[in-house]
């Protein structure tokens, strides 16, 4: 493939909403749907990962969730939505590209969305990969609330995000109207914490990524609706016992958002799931791990 990654773009229409999507690779190859996390655009699946998957014989599709990137901005007060609706969006993207069954790869909230599809629409799922995520139905908002209130965790509760991450989330609220340079500078402290302290932090890498996100977004603040959608509830971790798709759980040893216990719990909840802990990985996708992550996905989807 050439150095520049060029995809075939499409606007997907679902329930009055437009979703930007693009695909790469040969149409006859097995499809891999990449599902990003909360407030994240489809292009935050690194081009290096996409390129490696395509070179490995996969047809790769990535897309912008509603309220991110080039997809529609939703008036959440008038049209509130849930993870179930975001899962329906993912299936609509597959439908638009004529894909009946796909390998689902979801990161963070995208992992929860992919898990839900594996529960509710198993006939659409060839394999499931849950990356840097947590079990479907986990109430992280409640765990965070207890931490902020100085209360102990509930028995058996999965650990809340790290204190360092909660602190930077409380203080890092960049104003998109302040201009790209100030916005990017304000975002870097958050990325430093999410990246973790083991792997070298390439500031320029994150600046390039955030600039791309900034330039593509219709409304950068709209992505915060995903937090409301994720806390709407309604799902039960016990439902994961019904998943029949071969499942890979990829999780970082340094994840400050969902500490390693979340990955372990996800693998334990899904019959036959294989857990792979990625040394040094935090809650981002640094380009230095493009090869490792793509290799794991290719092996699982072979």
MORA-V769198 format. One record per residue. PHI is phi in whole degrees, 0 to 359 (NA if undefined). OMEGA is omega in whole degrees, 0 to 359 (999 if undefined). Layout:
phi:PHI omega:OMEGA
phi:PHI omega:OMEGA
//
This chain:
phi:NA omega:179
phi:287 omega:180
phi:297 omega:178
phi:278 omega:180
phi:270 omega:184
phi:245 omega:181
phi:255 omega:176
phi:260 omega:187
phi:275 omega:179
phi:206 omega:171
phi:258 omega:182
phi:261 omega:180
phi:257 omega:179
phi:213 omega:175
phi:53 omega:178
phi:78 omega:182
phi:243 omega:174
phi:259 omega:177
phi:240 omega:176
phi:281 omega:180
phi:213 omega:174
phi:211 omega:179
phi:231 omega:181
phi:223 omega:175
phi:91 omega:183
phi:286 omega:183
phi:296 omega:181
phi:278 omega:181
phi:278 omega:178
phi:301 omega:184
phi:274 omega:173
phi:241 omega:177
phi:263 omega:178
phi:265 omega:184
phi:246 omega:184
phi:279 omega:183
phi:269 omega:183
phi:299 omega:177
phi:64 omega:185
phi:249 omega:180
phi:270 omega:179
phi:300 omega:182
phi:289 omega:175
phi:280 omega:159
phi:283 omega:188
phi:308 omega:176
phi:303 omega:180
phi:296 omega:177
phi:293 omega:180
phi:301 omega:182
phi:300 omega:181
phi:294 omega:178
phi:293 omega:178
phi:296 omega:178
phi:297 omega:178
phi:274 omega:176
phi:91 omega:179
phi:247 omega:169
phi:267 omega:190
phi:250 omega:178
phi:235 omega:172
phi:229 omega:186
phi:206 omega:175
phi:267 omega:171
phi:302 omega:166
phi:306 omega:181
phi:72 omega:173
phi:223 omega:172
phi:53 omega:183
phi:267 omega:176
phi:279 omega:184
phi:297 omega:169
phi:267 omega:186
phi:253 omega:171
phi:282 omega:189
phi:294 omega:180
phi:295 omega:181
phi:271 omega:183
phi:228 omega:178
phi:296 omega:180
phi:222 omega:185
phi:233 omega:175
phi:300 omega:178
phi:300 omega:178
phi:292 omega:179
phi:291 omega:174
phi:292 omega:176
phi:296 omega:176
phi:301 omega:181
phi:300 omega:179
phi:293 omega:178
phi:295 omega:176
phi:296 omega:177
phi:300 omega:180
phi:300 omega:183
phi:296 omega:179
phi:266 omega:177
phi:71 omega:182
phi:258 omega:179
phi:278 omega:181
phi:226 omega:182
phi:217 omega:167
phi:279 omega:181
phi:263 omega:177
phi:233 omega:184
phi:239 omega:179
phi:252 omega:177
phi:57 omega:177
phi:301 omega:176
phi:299 omega:176
phi:294 omega:178
phi:293 omega:177
phi:300 omega:180
phi:296 omega:177
phi:300 omega:182
phi:297 omega:178
phi:297 omega:179
phi:297 omega:178
phi:278 omega:190
phi:271 omega:183
phi:226 omega:186
phi:300 omega:181
phi:291 omega:180
phi:266 omega:192
phi:246 omega:174
phi:280 omega:174
phi:217 omega:179
phi:235 omega:171
phi:236 omega:179
phi:254 omega:187
phi:244 omega:176
phi:51 omega:186
phi:235 omega:182
phi:209 omega:181
phi:294 omega:172
phi:311 omega:177
phi:88 omega:179
phi:288 omega:182
phi:262 omega:180
phi:292 omega:181
phi:301 omega:179
phi:293 omega:179
phi:297 omega:178
phi:295 omega:179
phi:301 omega:179
phi:293 omega:179
phi:298 omega:182
phi:294 omega:179
phi:272 omega:181
phi:74 omega:181
phi:263 omega:178
phi:288 omega:177
phi:293 omega:175
phi:290 omega:178
phi:303 omega:179
phi:78 omega:182
phi:288 omega:177
phi:289 omega:185
phi:297 omega:177
phi:285 omega:174
phi:305 omega:184
phi:297 omega:179
phi:300 omega:179
phi:297 omega:180
phi:292 omega:179
phi:300 omega:180
phi:294 omega:182
phi:287 omega:175
phi:295 omega:181
phi:285 omega:185
phi:249 omega:183
phi:255 omega:177
phi:235 omega:184
phi:294 omega:179
phi:268 omega:180
phi:301 omega:182
phi:280 omega:182
phi:283 omega:182
phi:102 omega:187
phi:299 omega:184
phi:295 omega:179
phi:292 omega:179
phi:298 omega:181
phi:297 omega:180
phi:296 omega:180
phi:288 omega:181
phi:278 omega:186
phi:300 omega:178
phi:303 omega:179
phi:294 omega:181
phi:293 omega:178
phi:298 omega:181
phi:288 omega:180
phi:298 omega:181
phi:296 omega:183
phi:94 omega:189
phi:258 omega:185
phi:270 omega:180
phi:282 omega:177
phi:303 omega:181
phi:265 omega:179
phi:264 omega:184
phi:302 omega:182
phi:295 omega:178
phi:300 omega:182
phi:286 omega:175
phi:298 omega:179
phi:298 omega:180
phi:296 omega:182
phi:292 omega:177
phi:294 omega:177
phi:298 omega:178
phi:297 omega:181
phi:300 omega:185
phi:287 omega:183
phi:269 omega:192
phi:284 omega:170
phi:284 omega:181
phi:206 omega:184
phi:296 omega:183
phi:285 omega:185
phi:297 omega:182
phi:298 omega:179
phi:295 omega:174
phi:298 omega:180
phi:298 omega:177
phi:296 omega:178
phi:292 omega:179
phi:296 omega:182
phi:291 omega:181
phi:267 omega:181
phi:290 omega:175
phi:76 omega:178
phi:104 omega:179
phi:257 omega:184
phi:232 omega:180
phi:303 omega:182
phi:301 omega:180
phi:295 omega:180
phi:295 omega:178
phi:296 omega:181
phi:271 omega:183
phi:293 omega:180
phi:251 omega:181
phi:291 omega:174
phi:305 omega:190
phi:237 omega:173
phi:245 omega:175
phi:249 omega:177
phi:257 omega:183
phi:212 omega:181
phi:275 omega:177
phi:290 omega:184
phi:244 omega:184
phi:291 omega:180
phi:274 omega:179
phi:279 omega:176
phi:239 omega:181
phi:308 omega:189
phi:311 omega:179
phi:302 omega:179
phi:293 omega:177
phi:295 omega:179
phi:298 omega:181
phi:292 omega:178
phi:298 omega:180
phi:296 omega:181
phi:291 omega:184
phi:278 omega:184
phi:252 omega:183
phi:304 omega:176
phi:74 omega:182
phi:295 omega:178
phi:253 omega:181
phi:260 omega:175
phi:236 omega:176
phi:271 omega:183
phi:261 omega:185
phi:298 omega:175
phi:87 omega:182
phi:289 omega:175
phi:264 omega:180
phi:243 omega:176
phi:225 omega:177
phi:239 omega:181
phi:294 omega:184
phi:297 omega:179
phi:296 omega:179
phi:254 omega:178
phi:308 omega:183
phi:296 omega:182
phi:295 omega:182
phi:292 omega:179
phi:297 omega:179
phi:298 omega:179
phi:296 omega:181
phi:292 omega:179
phi:297 omega:180
phi:297 omega:183
phi:290 omega:184
phi:266 omega:182
phi:294 omega:999
//
